[in-house]
Amino acid sequence: MNYLIYISTSIKLFTDADLKNLLTQSRLNNSKHGITGIILYNKGTFFQVLEGEEEQLTITFEKIKHDPRHKGIIIMKTGTVSRRNFPEWSMGFTTTVPDSFSTLPGFVDPAKMNFIYDYNMDHPAINLLRSFTLNNNFVY
């Protein structure tokens, strides 16, 4: 199993509707290709961890690189894992109406930091996710 971690910048600030559409579309596309992971969004910055078989991960990331909704993609880390850290694809972001997203499959509230402690603490993705949530004021 391979993983890839990247950050990017959105070309515009996403609305709650934009984020909901992104979550819905990503869950559908990723499930078709055996891709799991997590994406966090805050004030124009995306942080994403993708997990999957090498070929599907490469195909998925190529599509991501050509997505016109963001730019400045930087790969932070790649590697292999013995098992998935994120068996369900999910997305966390701050929103003006968090209650309306709480029932949406795959949504995690990054303000509730306990979501990050359920994972393998030795994995680079977890450490980077923790840093991203703390540095982007997800924790109140």
N, C-alpha and C positions, 0 to 999 in steps of 0.2 A: 504494500500500500504506500502510495506517495502522497506528499503534501506540498503545498505552495502557499506562501504568505506574501501578500503585496499590499501596498497602499496606493491611493490615487486621489485626484482632486476632481470634484464634479464641475461641470462647465457652468452650472447655475445651482443656487441653493434649492434643494429638493423640498417640495411641500409634503404634507402628510399623505396626500393622494399619490404623489410620485413614489413615495416610499412603499406604500401599500401595493402599488402596481409592480414595483421592482421585486418585492418579496414574493408576490404571487407568481410572477413570471419566472423568477429564479428557482423557486421550489419545483415548479413544473419541469423546466429544462434540466435541472440538475438530477432530479429523480429518474428521468429517462436515461441518463448516462452514468448512473451510479456514483454521482458526485455528492459529497456531503461537506459540511463545514459551517462557518459562521461569518457573517458580515456585520460590521458596526459602521454606523454613519453618524457624523456630528459636524455640523456647520461647514459642509462642503468637502469633508474628508471621508473617504472610504477606507476601511481596514478589513481585509478579507483573508480567511484561511479556507483553502480548498483541499479536500482529500479525495483520492480515488486512484484507480489503476492508471499507470503512466500514460497510456495512449489517450484515454478519455480526458485525463487532466490536461494534457497538451492541447487537445481539440477545444476544450472548454476555455482554457486561458487564451487561446488564439481569438476566440469570439469576443472575450472580454476586452482584449487589447484593441479591438476594432469597434467597440461600443462607443458611439458618439456622445454619450452622456457624461463621460469623464476623460481626463487627460493626466499626463504626468505620472504614469504607472511606474512604480518602483518595486521590483521584487526584493523582498527583505530576506527570505530564507526558503530553501527547498530541501527536501530530504525524504526519508522513508520512515514509516512507523509500522509496528507489528500489528496494531489494531487502530481503528478509527477513534479519534478523540471526540468527534462530533457526529454521532451516528444519524442524527436528524439534522437536516439543513435548517439553519435559523438565522434570524436577523435581529439586531438590536439597534435602536436609535432613540434619540430624544424626540418627543412629540408634544404638541400642545394639547392633545386629547388622548393621553395614554390609555384611558379606560376603553376607548373604542378599538384599540389594537390588542388588548389583553386576550381576547378570544380568537384572534387570528392565528391559525396554525403556524408555528415557526417563529413567532415574535418573542423576543426576550427583552426584558427591561434592564438595560445596562446600569441603571441607577441602583438596582438591587445586586450588589456585587457578589452575592452568594452564588449567582449562576456560574461564575468562573471557578469556584472552589470545588465543583463536582468533577473536575477533570484532572488528568495526569499533571501534577505540578512540575515535573521535570521536563516537560515538552516545551520547546522554544515558543510554540504558538501560544501557550497559556501565559507565559511570561510577557510576551508582546501584547496579548490582549489585555492583561492586567495593567500594563503600562499605558496603553491607549485609553482605557476607561478612566484611569486616574488622571492622566494628563489632559483629558478633554472634558473634565468636570461632569462626568456621568454620575459620580458619587456625590450625593448632597449632604 
